[in-house]
Amino acid sequence: MKNKSLPPRIYKHLAEVMRRANEASQAVLEENKRLGIPTPFALEGRIYYLMPDGKIVLRRLSGKRALNNRAAMR
């Protein structure tokens, strides 16, 4: 199979999509900080929270605690 490169317009489109996604995620981070709520994110299969004060915490729920939190979220 030949190694074909994509047309330049595809790369331009992908760059635009990435720019918009980055802007949107930055807006979410700023709004969450302004509202004082943590921002969840995943890294290597674990869920972390970026706290409004800039700290990053790992909170792992298991067993009854996880079930109670899930029920409370409904």
Secondary structure, DSSP 8 states (H G I E B T S, - for coil): -------HHHHHHHHHHHHHHHHHHHHHHHHHHHHT--EEEEETTEEEEE-TTS-EEE----HHHHHHHHHHH-
